[in-house]
Each structure stands twice: as C-alpha cells, then as structure tokens.
C-alpha cells in the first residue's frame, strides 16, 4: 500500500512538471527580445564608419521593429552625437507603433572623431542601439570643375533636345536616346514642363538627385572648384526652375555639379544653361 501511495505521488509530480514544461514551451519565444534596429544603406545614406569633410550634410536612416508580443509597440527613439566624449543634446522622439522608419539629415560640423548612436526602446523598457563613427576632417581647397557654358536644351515644343549628359555637356533628342543604349545610359538630367528631373517616358530613372541652392548667378560664375559641394544634400528627384536659378546635382556615378538657368522661354520651350561639374 505504501508503495502504491508513493508511486501515485511520483506520477502526480511528473504530471505537474510536464504541464509546467509544456506551458513554458507555449510562451512566445520573442517576448524577451529587444527591438530590432537596422541602419539604412544605399547611395544617399551613411551607414558605416567614415571620414567626411567638415561641413558636409549626411543622411542617417533606421528601420526598427518591436519583438515584444505583449505590447507590440515601440515607445521611444533617441539620437545622440558624441564628440570628444561630450554628448550633444539628444534628439528624442516618442513612438507608438510596432515599427518605425526614420531619416535624419546631420551636418558634420565638427573636426575630429564623433559617434552617432540611435537607441530604440519598446513599451517593456527593452532597448537596442546602432552606432557609426564619423570623423570630420578639414575640407580641401577643392578640385577644379569642368565647365560647359551656354548649353541649349528644350521641352516638348522646342527643337533642342531634352536629355543632358552632364559629364560631357552633350544634349540629345529623344530620337538619339532611343537609337542608342549607350546614349540612353549616359543621360543624367532631363528637362520638360519647366522642371529638371530624372524620369521620362523613355527613361525609368537616371539616378541623379538635386538640391535647391541660394546661389546667385554671380556666385555661380565665381565658383571654380568643388570645395563647397559638401554643404549640399541632394535628395530631390526633380526641381522646378526659373531664370537665374542655380541647382546642385549629383549623378548616379557620384559626380557633383551646378546648373545655372540663364533663360527659359517656357516650360515646354527653349532652355539655356551653364553647367559646372567635377572632372
């Protein structure tokens, strides 16, 4: 009888332990994980340690996801730039969704080493951090630009071509672009409807990006090197233009330059420009 009672108690204990094990296995295995956070890559983002001219604008972007099933929400993001072990005031944002997609334009206005860190916290207080080290260096005097003055382009009602190879200064018609894959692949800037842009019916995208500037016509004429190019952050795929305007651009190949609008008869008519670009 004692043996039977002992056996019954033993079986009951095993059953309890088994239920505890099964219950433990059924728990969400991600509930104790911190948020996932990744730096964005690509041509317009800085996502790795780098040495950059002081005065340059860089883009740092992140995507983040909550791994906590109990709340399924992120709570806070904090970006801190630490220079010579001294942190600047942080950029703090409140989050309220299970994911976040953020971009930050940062002016590298320091010389020396700095660390840019981004921390994401979820509703349960779990955190994760990504960071990159950016060393700001004194800008060089710059490289002498190649100039292509007095180039004619045109919109749909013009006899001039709408397609510009900025690296050579050559302008092509739609017929020439369609006739040659090499020509099509060389196009950097397209003009029509009073706009400089990167797409057209015959070209999906040239990959060029633009930035508006406050430069005057006289400022443009005085520029001979790319020493100041680091202060521009081209992110636009098109920009509406007017006479006298100066537009900054960067080609898909990384060449940077300026376009000065000398005159424009209409948005679909004749356009006359001066062009300066890195060699």
C-alpha positions in Angstrom: 0.0 0.0 0.0 2.8 2.4 0.9 4.5 1.6 -2.4 1.3 2.4 -4.3 0.9 5.7 -2.5 4.5 6.6 -3.3 4.0 5.7 -6.9 0.9 7.8 -7.1 2.6 10.8 -5.7 5.5 10.3 -8.0 3.2 10.2 -11.1 1.4 13.3 -9.9 4.7 15.2 -9.5 5.8 14.1 -13.0 2.4 15.4 -14.4 2.9 18.8 -12.8 6.4 19.1 -14.1 5.2 18.1 -17.6 2.5 20.7 -17.5 5.0 23.4 -16.4 7.3 22.4 -19.3 4.5 22.5 -21.9 3.3 25.8 -20.6 6.8 27.2 -20.8 7.3 25.9 -24.4 4.0 27.5 -25.4 5.2 31.0 -24.4 6.1 33.4 -27.2 9.9 33.0 -27.5 10.3 36.6 -28.8 8.7 38.2 -25.7 12.1 38.7 -24.1 13.9 40.1 -27.2 14.9 43.7 -27.6 13.7 45.7 -30.6 15.4 45.1 -34.0 17.1 48.2 -35.4 18.9 48.5 -38.7 20.8 51.3 -40.4 19.6 52.1 -43.9 22.0 51.5 -46.7 22.2 52.8 -50.3 23.8 55.8 -52.1 22.0 58.6 -50.1 22.7 57.1 -46.6 25.8 56.9 -44.5 25.6 53.6 -42.7 29.2 52.8 -41.8 32.2 54.4 -40.2 33.6 57.2 -42.4 35.9 60.2 -42.7 34.0 63.1 -44.1 34.8 66.8 -44.9 33.6 69.1 -42.2 30.5 71.0 -43.4 29.1 68.0 -45.3 25.5 67.0 -44.9 24.9 63.3 -44.4 21.7 61.2 -44.2 21.4 58.6 -41.4 18.3 56.4 -41.5 17.0 53.5 -39.5 14.2 51.0 -39.5 13.1 49.4 -36.2 10.7 46.6 -35.2 9.2 45.5 -31.9 9.9 41.9 -30.8 7.7 42.1 -27.7 4.4 40.4 -28.3 2.9 41.6 -25.0 2.9 45.2 -26.2 3.7 45.0 -29.9 4.8 48.7 -29.8 7.9 50.8 -29.7 8.0 53.6 -27.2 10.9 55.9 -27.8 13.8 56.8 -30.1 16.9 58.8 -29.1 19.7 60.0 -31.4 22.9 61.3 -29.7 26.1 62.7 -31.3 29.1 62.4 -29.0 32.1 64.5 -29.9 35.4 64.0 -27.9 33.4 62.1 -25.3 31.0 65.0 -24.9 27.4 64.3 -26.0 25.3 66.9 -27.7 21.7 67.4 -26.7 19.8 64.3 -27.9 17.1 64.2 -30.5 14.2 62.4 -28.8 11.0 61.1 -30.4 8.0 59.3 -29.0 7.0 56.1 -30.9 3.6 54.4 -30.8 3.6 51.7 -33.4 5.2 48.2 -33.8 7.7 49.6 -36.3 9.5 52.9 -37.2 11.1 54.3 -40.3 13.2 57.4 -39.6 15.7 59.6 -41.6 17.9 62.3 -40.1 19.9 64.9 -42.0 23.1 65.6 -40.0 25.6 68.4 -40.6 29.1 67.2 -39.9 30.1 70.5 -38.4 33.0 69.1 -36.3 36.6 68.3 -37.0 37.8 65.1 -35.2 36.1 61.9 -34.1 32.4 61.7 -33.3 29.9 58.8 -32.6 26.3 58.9 -33.8 24.2 56.5 -31.8 20.5 55.8 -32.1 18.7 53.9 -29.3 15.2 52.4 -29.7 13.1 51.4 -26.6 9.9 49.4 -26.5 7.0 49.6 -24.1 8.5 47.0 -21.8 11.7 49.0 -21.4 13.9 46.8 -23.7 16.4 48.7 -25.8 18.7 48.3 -28.8 21.4 50.6 -30.2 23.1 51.1 -33.5 26.0 53.5 -34.0 28.5 54.7 -36.5 31.8 56.7 -36.1 32.1 59.8 -38.3 35.4 61.7 -38.3 35.2 65.2 -39.6 38.2 66.5 -41.5 39.2 69.9 -42.7 37.9 70.3 -46.3 40.5 70.6 -49.0 40.8 73.6 -51.3 38.8 71.6 -53.8 39.1 70.2 -57.3 38.8 72.4 -60.4 35.5 72.0 -62.1 34.9 71.3 -65.7 32.6 73.9 -67.3 30.2 73.6 -70.2 28.8 77.1 -70.8 25.8 78.1 -72.9 24.2 74.7 -73.4 20.7 74.6 -75.1 18.0 72.2 -74.0 14.3 72.1 -74.8 10.9 70.8 -73.8 8.3 69.2 -76.0 7.7 72.3 -78.2 11.4 73.0 -78.7 13.8 71.9 -81.4 16.5 71.4 -78.9 16.9 68.0 -77.1 15.7 67.4 -73.6 18.3 64.9 -72.5 21.6 66.0 -70.9 24.8 64.0 -70.3 26.2 66.2 -67.6 29.7 64.6 -67.6 30.3 65.6 -71.3 27.9 68.5 -71.7 26.2 66.8 -74.6 22.5 67.3 -75.2 20.4 64.6 -77.1 17.0 64.4 -78.6 14.5 61.6 -77.8 15.3 60.0 -81.2 19.0 59.9 -80.4 18.3 58.4 -76.9 16.0 55.7 -78.3 18.6 54.9 -81.0 21.4 54.0 -78.7 21.5 52.2 -75.4 24.9 53.8 -74.7 23.4 57.3 -75.1 20.4 56.4 -73.0 22.6 55.1 -70.2 24.7 58.4 -70.3 21.8 60.7 -69.6 21.9 62.5 -66.2 19.3 65.3 -66.4 16.0 65.6 -68.3 14.2 68.9 -69.0 10.4 69.4 -69.6 7.4 71.2 -68.1 9.8 73.8 -66.5 11.4 71.1 -64.5 14.8 69.4 -64.3 14.1 65.7 -63.5 15.3 62.2 -63.6 12.5 60.3 -65.3 10.8 60.4 -68.7 8.7 58.1 -70.9 11.9 56.6 -72.4 14.0 56.6 -69.2 12.8 55.0 -65.9 15.4 56.9 -63.9 18.8 58.4 -64.5 19.6 58.1 -60.7 20.5 61.8 -60.4 19.4 63.8 -57.4 19.0 67.5 -57.0 19.1 70.2 -54.3 17.9 73.8 -54.5 20.5 76.5 -53.6 20.5 80.2 -52.7 23.4 80.9 -55.0 23.1 83.8 -57.4 24.2 84.0 -61.0 27.3 85.9 -59.8 28.0 83.3 -57.2 27.9 80.5 -59.8 30.2 82.4 -62.1 32.8 82.8 -59.3 32.8 79.1 -58.3 35.8 77.3 -59.9 36.2 74.3 -57.5 34.1 71.8 -55.6 35.3 73.0 -52.2 31.8 74.0 -51.1 30.0 71.0 -52.6 29.9 69.2 -49.2 27.4 71.6 -47.9 24.7 70.4 -50.2 22.5 67.4 -49.6 20.8 66.4 -52.9 17.7 64.3 -52.2 15.2 65.6 -54.8 14.3 63.7 -58.0 13.1 66.8 -59.7 13.2 70.6 -59.2 11.1 73.3 -60.8 13.3 76.0 -62.3 13.2 79.7 -63.2 15.6 82.0 -64.9 18.6 83.0 -62.7 18.2 79.9 -60.5 21.2 77.7 -59.6 20.6 74.0 -58.9 23.0 71.5 -57.3 23.0 67.9 -58.6 24.8 64.6 -58.1 24.8 61.9 -60.8 24.3 58.2 -60.2 28.1 57.9 -60.8 28.8 60.3 -57.9 29.8 63.3 -59.9 28.6 66.6 -58.4 27.9 69.8 -60.2 25.9 73.0 -60.6 23.4 74.1 -63.3 22.7 77.8 -63.8 19.5 78.7 -65.6 20.3 81.5 -68.0 16.9 81.7 -69.7 13.8 79.7 -70.3 11.2 80.7 -72.9 8.5 78.4 -71.4 8.2 75.2 -69.5 8.0 73.3 -72.8 10.1 75.6 -74.8 13.8 76.5 -75.0 16.2 76.4 -72.0 19.7 77.9 -71.9 22.0 76.8 -69.1 25.6 76.9 -67.9 27.0 73.7 -66.3 29.9 73.0 -64.0 30.8 69.5 -62.8 33.5 67.6 -61.1 36.0 66.1 -63.6 
